[in-house]
Amino acid sequence: VGCGEREAGRALSMCEWDIHAAVDRILNHPGEYRQPERRPDEGGVRLPPGMGTGSGRVEFQDGSYYQGEWTDGVVHGRGTFTCASGWYEGEFSWGRMQGKGRHKWLDRGLEYEGGWDSGQMHGEGIVIKN
């Protein structure tokens, strides 16, 4: 993914779409769920050029923002990404949700808390429908 705001937004939207589809399959088709294959270089969130390594809050033109840690201009470490449709709070590894985290979809009334691997729900977790 490129390092501009537009590319970061596109990467997160793509990831959110994958997660929406996964949660829908889990809730509506138990036992039939299988995550789609993903190329290793696909996805990931980069911050605007010149961000280097640090921590703080970065706001994007669409109103979304990231607050947390980053390395070499890439979201890495603990942080929170918030946008109009929801938020993710937890661990990131080189631009992707990784480790333990919590994601809430405001538009779907769903929340997932648990494991993540390369931006996808992985391992143990809990899905709550509000």
C-alpha positions in Angstrom: 0.0 0.0 0.0 1.2 3.5 -0.8 2.0 5.9 2.0 -0.7 8.5 1.4 -3.9 9.2 3.3 -6.0 7.9 0.4 -4.1 4.6 0.3 -4.4 4.1 4.1 -8.1 4.7 3.9 -8.4 2.2 1.0 -6.5 -0.4 2.9 -8.6 -0.1 6.1 -11.8 -0.1 4.0 -10.7 -3.3 2.3 -9.9 -4.9 5.7 -13.2 -3.8 7.2 -15.1 -5.3 4.2 -13.2 -8.6 4.8 -14.1 -8.5 8.5 -17.8 -7.6 7.7 -18.0 -10.7 5.4 -16.3 -12.9 8.0 -18.6 -11.9 10.8 -21.7 -12.3 8.6 -20.7 -15.8 7.7 -19.9 -16.7 11.3 -23.3 -15.4 12.5 -25.5 -16.6 9.6 -23.7 -19.8 8.4 -22.1 -21.5 11.4 -19.8 -24.4 10.4 -19.4 -23.1 6.9 -17.0 -20.2 7.5 -13.6 -20.2 5.8 -11.5 -17.0 5.6 -10.4 -16.0 2.1 -6.8 -16.4 1.0 -4.8 -13.2 1.2 -1.5 -12.3 -0.5 1.2 -11.6 2.1 1.8 -8.0 0.7 -1.9 -7.1 0.6 -3.4 -4.6 3.0 -1.7 -2.7 5.8 -2.0 0.9 6.8 0.8 3.5 6.2 0.8 7.0 7.6 1.5 10.1 5.5 5.1 10.6 4.3 7.6 11.9 6.8 6.0 10.3 9.9 9.2 8.3 10.8 9.0 6.5 14.1 7.0 7.7 17.1 3.6 7.9 18.7 0.7 10.3 18.9 -2.4 11.1 16.9 -2.7 11.2 13.1 -5.8 12.6 11.5 -6.9 11.8 7.9 -8.9 14.0 5.6 -12.0 11.8 5.7 -12.2 12.4 9.5 -10.7 9.0 10.6 -7.7 9.0 12.8 -5.1 6.7 14.3 -3.8 7.2 17.8 -0.9 5.0 18.9 2.6 3.9 18.0 4.3 3.6 14.5 7.6 2.6 13.1 9.1 3.9 9.8 5.7 5.5 8.9 3.8 2.3 9.4 1.2 1.6 12.2 3.1 -0.8 14.5 2.6 -1.5 18.3 -0.5 -0.6 20.3 -3.0 1.8 19.0 -6.6 2.7 18.1 -8.0 3.4 14.6 -11.3 5.2 14.5 -13.5 5.9 11.4 -17.2 6.6 10.7 -18.2 2.9 10.7 -16.4 1.9 13.9 -13.0 1.4 15.6 -10.3 -1.0 16.3 -8.2 -0.9 19.5 -5.3 -3.3 20.1 -2.1 -4.5 18.6 -0.8 -3.7 15.1 2.1 -5.3 13.3 3.5 -3.5 10.3 0.2 -1.9 9.4 -2.2 -4.8 10.1 -4.3 -5.8 13.1 -2.2 -8.5 14.9 -2.3 -10.2 18.3 -5.1 -9.2 20.7 -7.6 -6.5 19.9 -11.2 -5.3 19.8 -13.1 -4.1 16.8 -16.6 -2.5 16.9 -18.7 -2.0 13.8 -21.2 0.8 14.6 -23.1 0.3 11.4 -23.7 -3.4 12.0 -24.1 -3.5 15.8 -21.3 -6.0 16.1 -18.2 -6.3 18.3 -15.3 -8.8 18.2 -12.7 -9.2 20.9 -10.0 -11.7 20.5 -7.1 -12.8 18.3 -6.0 -11.3 15.0 -3.5 -12.5 12.4 -2.5 -10.4 9.4 -5.6 -8.2 9.7 -8.1 -11.1 10.0 -9.9 -12.6 13.0 -7.8 -15.6 14.2 -7.8 -18.0 17.1 -10.1 -17.5 20.1 -12.5 -14.6 20.3 -16.0 -13.4 21.1 -18.5 -11.9 18.7 -21.2 -9.8 20.4 -24.3 -8.6 18.5 -25.7 -5.4 20.1 
